[in-house]
Amino acid sequence: MRQRIALLAVCGLFAAGPAVPSAHAAEPVFRLTGPAALTLATHPATGVPQPTPLPFRLDLPGTGEDLGAEGAYGADDAFGADAPEADGVDAAQGAAEAAGFRGGDVTFTVDLSGVRGVAGVREGGPAPVGRCGVAGSGLVCAEREARPGTSVALDLEVTAEQGAGAGATGTVTVTAGVAGVTVATAVTRVTVGGPDLVVEELRLKRDPKPGESQPLPLAFANRGTGPARGVVLELTTTRGLDLAERYDNCAYRTGPTATTALCTVDGDFAAGREYELAGESPPAGESPLHLRAAPHARTELLGYGVTPADPGRAARSPADRPAHGGTATGRTLTAVGRAAPIAPGVLVPSGRASRGQVPAVRADRREVALAVENTADLAVEPLSVRGAAGSRVRAAVVLRNHGPAWVYDPRAGAAAAVVDVRVPPGLKVLRAPAGCRVVPGRGPARHLCSTGSSVRESERVEFVFEFGVEKAVPNAQGAVVAGGPGPLGEPRRHAFDPYPANNAALFLANATGATLNPGTGSPVALPDPWVPQDATDGPGARTRTTASGGLGDGGPLAPTGSIAGLLGFGGAALVAAGGALYAVFRRRRAGRG
């Protein structure tokens, strides 16, 4: 279990359980998601059974995210709606209070009484950290100091119990405790034997241009011991990718960083047969689904998978009804038999190799990383405060993304950007916002402030500080510097940012007529944004610079921390895609050289 990106939703057919009634109506409801159904291989007569991953995820909204009437990522999320911009220096703190989560501990309770005699469940995942303990008839797992704007993942592994015959079934129920909010319960039905679906690996163009579309010819096979009475297709795309078509048997849900489509396809899908998706009357050979790169796309992920439909579902449950604005399209996504065999491709381990077991793998879900050639211009605004000695002043440090691309970092607990606030002499920080930490050292006071995992195109991010004026120093000079998080948290130039000059701005106290302009437009000398003011202080060593004082070619973010892919595996592909995208921009700069 560990903090992850919001995209872990594709790790299974994620379905939020019914919301638990809150004693306080004002509390927002956060969605705990996990697979609705899971099929296990029967316990072998000899040897160790193969574990099957069972992932759950809890999204924790960050400052400024719009919760809507239903709370965080509630049932009535507006498709594609952007969060409102903050208004005034109190807006960021107000948004965090509205979200009901400003950081803290998360506790998962896993009730296993429903699978007694059917399946065994234990902590799993690619990097288990031993945070789960046995408690009664289940497990209790803790995540300490979770941050707003991230996701907390609970990774479990399930194996069939010895003696559990084909058709044995039960439920795993997971709840989460978070101070100040209500969390919806997630329930997964576990069945031994039956259908075993394998999805074919898509061969997609990995470097589309903004606005470019390509087909998604999805196909799957049933390699289990029984038929699937209906299947559910799941597609999850990051914000820079769009699903071009809409179908009435698909439900679409949009979060801050991704959109998930759940499509229930009726029919009997026999064991040993192959199938491909189709529309009701598509032209011969044409895919019923297409993927389009949005104008703000940059480094993106697509997750896709297929699972058996829940045998106990109603014929038309709310999840089966149109959720794309409430307007029916008159089109239904179907699946038809195909003669060509399904090649499962190379399976990437998503579990762990421990206790002599083979790592858990999933062939029913896959992911692909796409690198879209695009840029994003991050900029900070100059800041000026004034106050007499002994007074208090409040000010907002502002970071903007001028686009055209959004900025997103899928690494576990990672920030899309960090802002280094170098406080002018004479000021003392009395109150810093959530997401900011003090940089120890002998030089001027500094705070490093981290954004959430994404900064959308045209987004404005505010960090509201309260300062005490210890001494009214005329024209006291500090600075605000933004960039990508370095190895120890210091700002470092994003390789995709074409205008590094506006990544730094002056922070003046008690100015006496100086004009504040971003970057080099200031009449007061601006410090080199990429070199710490004191190499012996601060969180990291000096960065390689060019002759003009700016950062050199820089480089992609070092792959520190764990990568959580859309399907819980294959995250290294995203790192590779990011590196390839960086190389593209490096060549472009060299060509203009």
Secondary structure, 3 states (H helix, E strand, C coil): CEEECHHHHHHCCECCCCCCCCCCCCCCEECEECECEEEECCCCCCCCCCCEEEEEEEEECCCCCCCCCCCCCCCCCCCCCCCCCCCCCCHHHHHHHHHCCCCEEEEEEEECHHHCCCEEEEECCCCCCCCEEEECCEEEEEEEEECCCEEEEEEEEEEECCCCCCCCEEEEEEEEEECCCEECCEEEEEEECCCCEEECCCCCCCCCCCCCEEECCCEEEECCCCCEEEEEEEEEEECCEEECCCCCCEEEEECCCEEEEEEEEEEEECCCCEEEEECCCCCCCCCCCEEEECCCCCEEEEEEEEEECCCCCCCCCHHHCCCCCCCCCCCCCEEEECCCCCCCCCCCCCCCCCCCCCCCCCCCEEEEEEECCCCEEEEECCEEECCCCCCEEEEEEEEEEEEECCEECCECCCCCCEEEEECCCCEEEEECCCCEEECCCCCCCEEEEECCCEECCCCEEEEEEEEEECCCCCCEEEEEEEEEECCCCCEECCCCCCCHHHHEEEEEECCCCCCCCCHHHCCCCCCCCCCCCCCCCCCCCCCCECCCCCECCCCCCCCCCCECCCCCCCCHHHHHHHHHHHHHHHHHHHHHC
